[in-house]
Amino acid sequence: LELKRMSVSREHRGRGLARALCREVLGFARARGFGAVVLSTSMVQVAAQRLYEGQGFRKVGTSYPSLLGTVMNFQIFHYRCDLGDGT
């Protein structure tokens, strides 16, 4: 399962909503037999990286979004959270 575009509006940040949403996604995927959840985030989204790593995701790769991204060394980080027995 791929997690795309999770965001909490600025006025609601710092209340644990992103952690709760992330746990809900992992539970949803696990209950439906998925083996893993994958996602991508940019190198500048440090808070997102901390959130995902705290939820059990591990960085599995990096890429560049474009030629300009390569020139500017702007990386996209790819994460994966293995869920166990799903496929």
C-alpha positions as CSV (number, residue, x, y, z in Angstrom):
1,L,0.0,0.0,0.0
2,E,1.3,3.5,-0.8
3,L,0.7,6.4,1.5
4,K,0.4,9.6,-0.6
5,R,0.1,13.2,0.4
6,M,-0.6,13.0,4.2
7,S,-0.7,16.5,5.7
8,V,-2.1,18.2,8.7
9,S,-2.9,21.9,8.5
10,R,-0.5,24.2,10.3
11,E,-3.1,25.3,12.9
12,H,-3.6,21.7,14.0
13,R,0.0,20.5,14.1
14,G,1.6,19.5,17.3
15,R,-1.4,17.6,18.6
16,G,-0.5,14.1,17.6
17,L,-2.8,14.0,14.6
18,A,-0.2,13.0,12.1
19,R,0.9,10.1,14.4
20,A,-2.7,9.0,14.8
21,L,-3.3,9.2,11.0
22,C,-0.1,7.2,10.4
23,R,-1.1,4.5,12.9
24,E,-4.6,4.3,11.2
25,V,-3.0,3.8,7.8
26,L,-0.8,1.0,9.1
27,G,-3.7,-0.6,10.9
28,F,-5.8,-0.3,7.7
29,A,-3.1,-1.9,5.6
30,R,-2.4,-4.7,8.1
31,A,-6.1,-5.6,8.5
32,R,-6.4,-6.0,4.8
33,G,-3.4,-8.2,4.4
34,F,-0.9,-5.8,2.9
35,G,2.7,-6.7,3.6
36,A,4.1,-3.2,3.7
37,V,3.3,0.5,3.4
38,V,5.6,2.6,1.3
39,L,5.9,6.4,0.9
40,S,8.2,9.1,-0.3
41,T,9.1,12.5,1.2
42,S,11.7,15.2,0.4
43,M,14.9,15.8,2.1
44,V,13.7,19.1,3.5
45,Q,10.7,17.6,5.3
46,V,12.7,16.6,8.4
47,A,9.6,16.5,10.7
48,A,7.9,14.0,8.3
49,Q,11.1,11.9,8.3
50,R,11.1,11.8,12.1
51,L,7.4,10.9,12.2
52,Y,7.7,8.0,9.7
53,E,10.9,6.7,11.4
54,G,9.1,6.8,14.7
55,Q,6.3,4.8,13.3
56,G,8.6,2.0,12.1
57,F,9.4,3.1,8.6
58,R,12.9,2.7,7.4
59,K,14.6,4.5,4.5
60,V,15.1,2.2,1.6
61,G,16.4,4.5,-1.1
62,T,16.8,8.0,-2.5
63,S,16.1,9.5,-5.9
64,Y,16.0,12.9,-7.6
65,P,12.7,14.3,-8.9
66,S,14.2,15.9,-12.0
67,L,17.4,16.9,-13.7
68,L,17.3,20.2,-11.9
69,G,16.8,18.3,-8.6
70,T,20.0,16.3,-9.5
71,V,21.9,19.5,-10.2
72,M,20.7,21.0,-6.9
73,N,21.2,17.7,-5.0
74,F,17.5,17.8,-3.9
75,Q,16.7,14.3,-2.9
76,I,13.5,12.3,-2.4
77,F,13.7,9.7,0.3
78,H,11.8,6.5,0.0
79,Y,10.5,4.7,3.1
80,R,9.0,1.3,3.8
81,C,7.2,-0.2,6.8
82,D,6.9,-4.0,6.8
83,L,3.7,-5.2,8.4
84,G,4.4,-8.9,8.8
85,D,2.4,-11.7,7.2
86,G,0.6,-9.9,4.4
87,T,1.6,-10.0,0.7
